[in-house]
Amino acid sequence: MKPRAKKQSHAPRADHYRPARSRGPAAAGGYGNLLSVDQKAVICQLARQAFDHQDALGLIEIEGKSDNARFQAWRRAEQHRAVGIESLTECRNSHFRTLRGHFNVLLGKEDKGFRDYTRTGKFRDRGPVEDTHEARETWRAKIAGELMSHAVRCNPKAEGHDPALAAVVAEKGGIITPSYVIQIAKRQNAGKALDALPADRLRAIYYTTRNRIAAREGRGQTANRNKGQRGKRKPSKHDFTPDDR
C-alpha cells in the first residue's frame, strides 16, 4: 500500500511578504548603503575647512548666534545644493564623492573636486545627453571658483588682495557674492534655483558671472563681451539706424 501523499498547502509562504529589493535609486535619491561614521567624519571635517576658507573671504552670508550655528546652517545648505539632501544621516554611498568634491571646490582645491565629480556617474533625467551629473557639478564648481578668485583679489580681508583693485570694486558696489549670482540665475530662468538648472543654462550663468566680475573689476571692454551670444539672437529694430530702414 502506497504511503498517502501529504496535502500541499496553498497558503503563501512568509517570505512572499518580504519587500522586493530595490534596484533603482533609494528614496533619498542615491544608491548603496547609508554613509558610514568615517565617511560622515570626512565630510564634516572637509566642510569645516571649506567654511573657514569661505568665511575668511567674506563669502558666507549666513547669520547665527554662534560660529558653530553658522557653520551647521551653511553645511546643510551646501549639502542640499550638492546632492539635494540636507542631513548626512540620509546620504548614501553614491553621494560621498559628490559631497567631497563639492567641499573641496569650496576649499579652493578644484583639482580634487573635479576628480571626484568625474567618478560620480551620469545625471538621470529625460534631458539632453550632454546634461550629465558631471557637467552640472563642473559648471557649478567653475562658478564657485570664479567667485572665490574674485573675492581673493578684491576683498580687503583676504590675504594677498590687490588694494587698488579692491578700491575700484568698492566704488562700483563691492565684491560680487553668491547671492548676487543666484538672483541672476532666477531672473534668467523663470525663478528656478541654480541647483535645478541643466548644464547648458549653468554654462550661460558661468559666463555671465565672469562678465559681471570683469565689469566690476574694470577689466576689458563691455562692448566686446558676449559677441558670440549677441550674434545668435534675433535682430531688433534697435539694431538699425534710420538710414538702414
C-alpha positions as CSV (number, residue, x, y, z in Angstrom):
1,M,0.0,0.0,0.0
2,K,1.4,3.3,-1.1
3,P,2.0,6.0,1.6
4,R,-0.5,8.7,1.5
5,A,0.8,11.9,-0.1
6,K,0.9,14.9,2.1
7,K,-1.7,17.5,1.3
8,Q,0.0,20.6,-0.1
9,S,-0.9,23.9,1.4
10,H,-1.7,26.8,-0.9
11,A,-1.1,29.4,1.8
12,P,1.6,31.9,0.8
13,R,5.0,31.5,2.5
14,A,6.1,34.2,4.9
15,D,8.9,35.2,2.5
16,H,6.2,36.1,-0.1
17,Y,5.5,39.2,2.0
18,R,9.1,40.4,2.1
19,P,9.5,43.6,0.1
20,A,11.4,43.3,-3.1
21,R,14.9,44.6,-3.1
22,S,15.0,47.9,-4.8
23,R,17.1,48.0,-8.0
24,G,16.7,51.7,-8.5
25,P,17.7,54.8,-6.6
26,A,16.9,54.9,-2.9
27,A,14.1,57.1,-1.6
28,A,16.7,59.8,-0.7
29,G,17.9,59.9,-4.3
30,G,21.0,57.8,-4.1
31,Y,22.4,54.3,-4.3
32,G,24.1,52.0,-1.8
33,N,24.2,51.9,1.9
34,L,24.0,54.9,4.2
35,L,27.2,56.8,4.8
36,S,29.4,55.2,7.4
37,V,30.6,57.1,10.5
38,D,34.1,57.5,8.9
39,Q,32.6,58.9,5.7
40,K,30.5,61.4,7.6
41,A,33.5,62.5,9.6
42,V,35.5,63.1,6.4
43,I,32.7,65.3,5.0
44,C,32.2,67.2,8.2
45,Q,35.9,67.9,8.6
46,L,36.2,69.0,5.0
47,A,33.1,71.1,5.3
48,R,34.6,72.9,8.3
49,Q,37.8,73.7,6.4
50,A,35.7,75.0,3.5
51,F,33.5,77.1,5.8
52,D,36.6,78.8,7.4
53,H,38.1,79.4,4.0
54,Q,34.9,80.9,2.5
55,D,34.2,82.9,5.7
56,A,37.7,84.4,5.6
57,L,36.9,85.6,2.0
58,G,33.7,87.2,3.2
59,L,31.5,84.8,1.1
60,I,29.4,83.4,4.0
61,E,26.2,85.4,4.2
62,I,24.5,83.3,7.0
63,E,23.9,84.8,10.4
64,G,23.7,82.9,13.6
65,K,24.0,83.1,17.4
66,S,27.4,81.4,17.3
67,D,30.1,80.4,14.8
68,N,29.1,76.7,15.1
69,A,25.5,77.6,14.4
70,R,26.5,79.5,11.3
71,F,28.7,76.6,10.2
72,Q,26.0,73.9,10.7
73,A,23.4,76.0,8.8
74,W,25.9,76.6,6.0
75,R,27.0,72.9,5.8
76,R,23.4,71.7,5.5
77,A,22.6,74.3,2.8
78,E,25.7,73.3,0.8
79,Q,24.9,69.6,1.2
80,H,21.5,70.3,-0.2
81,R,23.0,72.3,-3.0
82,A,25.3,69.4,-3.9
83,V,23.1,66.3,-3.6
84,G,19.6,67.6,-2.7
85,I,19.7,66.3,0.9
86,E,20.5,68.4,4.0
87,S,21.2,65.7,6.5
88,L,24.3,63.5,6.3
89,T,22.3,60.7,8.0
90,E,20.1,60.4,4.9
91,C,23.0,60.4,2.4
92,R,24.3,57.2,0.7
93,N,27.5,55.9,-0.7
94,S,26.7,57.3,-4.1
95,H,26.6,60.8,-2.6
96,F,30.0,60.6,-0.9
97,R,32.2,61.6,-3.9
98,T,29.9,64.4,-4.9
99,L,29.9,65.9,-1.4
100,R,33.6,65.5,-1.0
101,G,34.2,67.1,-4.4
102,H,31.7,70.0,-3.6
103,F,33.5,70.9,-0.4
104,N,37.0,70.5,-2.0
105,V,36.0,73.1,-4.6
106,L,34.7,75.5,-1.9
107,L,38.0,75.0,-0.1
108,G,39.9,76.0,-3.3
109,K,41.0,72.5,-4.3
110,E,39.3,72.4,-7.7
111,D,41.6,69.7,-9.0
112,K,40.5,67.2,-6.2
113,G,36.9,68.3,-6.7
114,F,36.8,67.7,-10.4
115,R,38.4,64.3,-9.9
116,D,35.6,63.3,-7.6
117,Y,32.9,64.8,-10.0
118,T,34.1,62.7,-12.9
119,R,33.6,59.5,-11.0
120,T,30.0,60.0,-9.8
121,G,28.1,58.7,-12.7
122,K,25.6,60.3,-15.1
123,F,22.7,62.5,-14.2
124,R,19.4,60.6,-14.6
125,D,16.7,62.6,-16.3
126,R,15.0,63.0,-19.7
127,G,17.0,66.0,-20.8
128,P,19.8,66.2,-23.4
129,V,22.5,63.6,-23.5
130,E,25.1,66.3,-22.6
131,D,23.2,67.2,-19.4
132,T,25.2,64.8,-17.2
133,H,25.7,64.9,-13.4
134,E,29.4,65.7,-14.0
135,A,28.6,68.6,-16.4
136,R,26.2,70.2,-13.9
137,E,28.7,69.8,-11.0
138,T,31.6,71.1,-13.1
139,W,29.8,74.3,-14.1
140,R,28.7,74.9,-10.5
141,A,32.2,74.4,-9.4
142,K,33.5,76.8,-12.1
143,I,31.1,79.4,-10.9
144,A,32.2,79.0,-7.3
145,G,35.8,79.2,-8.5
146,E,35.3,82.5,-10.2
147,L,33.6,84.0,-7.2
148,M,36.4,82.8,-4.9
149,S,39.1,84.2,-7.2
150,H,37.3,87.5,-7.4
151,A,37.0,87.6,-3.6
152,V,40.7,86.8,-3.1
153,R,41.7,89.7,-5.5
154,C,39.2,92.3,-4.2
155,N,38.3,91.6,-0.5
156,P,40.4,93.7,1.8
157,K,40.2,91.0,4.4
158,A,41.7,88.4,2.1
159,E,45.4,87.8,2.3
160,G,47.2,88.9,-0.9
161,H,44.4,91.1,-2.2
162,D,45.1,94.0,-4.6
163,P,44.4,97.2,-2.7
164,A,44.0,99.3,-5.9
165,L,41.6,96.7,-7.4
166,A,39.7,96.4,-4.1
167,A,39.2,100.2,-4.1
168,V,37.8,100.1,-7.7
169,V,35.4,97.3,-6.8
170,A,34.3,99.1,-3.6
171,E,33.4,102.2,-5.7
172,K,31.2,100.0,-8.0
173,G,29.2,98.3,-5.2
174,G,31.6,95.8,-3.6
175,I,32.5,92.2,-4.5
176,I,30.1,90.0,-6.3
177,T,28.7,87.4,-3.9
178,P,27.0,84.0,-4.4
179,S,23.5,85.6,-3.6
180,Y,24.1,88.0,-6.5
181,V,24.7,85.1,-8.9
182,I,21.7,83.2,-7.5
183,Q,19.4,86.2,-8.3
184,I,20.8,86.4,-11.8
185,A,20.1,82.7,-12.3
186,K,16.5,83.1,-11.1
187,R,15.9,86.2,-13.2
188,Q,17.2,84.5,-16.3
189,N,15.4,81.1,-15.8
190,A,11.9,81.9,-14.7
191,G,12.6,81.8,-11.0
192,K,14.4,78.4,-11.0
193,A,17.1,77.9,-8.4
194,L,20.7,77.4,-9.5
195,D,20.7,73.8,-8.3
196,A,17.8,72.9,-10.7
197,L,19.4,74.3,-13.9
198,P,20.7,71.9,-16.6
199,A,24.3,72.1,-17.8
200,D,23.7,74.4,-20.7
201,R,22.0,77.0,-18.5
202,L,24.7,76.7,-15.9
203,R,27.3,77.3,-18.6
204,A,25.5,80.5,-19.5
205,I,25.4,81.6,-15.9
206,Y,29.1,80.9,-15.6
207,Y,30.0,83.2,-18.5
208,T,27.5,85.8,-17.2
209,T,29.3,85.7,-13.8
210,R,32.7,86.1,-15.5
211,N,31.5,89.1,-17.4
212,R,29.9,90.7,-14.4
213,I,33.1,90.2,-12.4
214,A,35.2,91.6,-15.2
215,A,33.0,94.7,-15.4
216,R,33.1,95.2,-11.6
217,E,36.9,95.0,-11.6
218,G,37.1,97.3,-14.6
219,R,38.8,94.7,-16.9
220,G,38.2,94.6,-20.7
221,Q,35.6,96.4,-22.6
222,T,31.8,95.9,-22.0
223,A,31.1,96.4,-25.7
224,N,33.3,93.4,-26.7
225,R,31.7,90.9,-24.2
226,N,29.4,88.1,-25.4
227,K,29.8,88.9,-29.0
228,G,29.1,85.3,-29.9
229,Q,25.9,85.3,-27.8
230,R,24.7,88.6,-29.3
231,G,25.3,87.2,-32.8
232,K,22.8,84.4,-32.2
233,R,19.9,86.5,-31.0
234,K,17.2,87.7,-33.4
235,P,17.7,91.2,-34.9
236,S,15.8,94.0,-33.2
237,K,14.6,97.3,-34.6
238,H,17.1,99.0,-32.2
239,D,19.9,97.4,-34.1
240,F,19.4,99.6,-37.2
241,T,19.9,103.3,-37.8
242,P,17.2,105.4,-39.6
243,D,19.3,105.2,-42.8
244,D,19.3,101.3,-42.7
245,R,15.5,101.2,-42.5
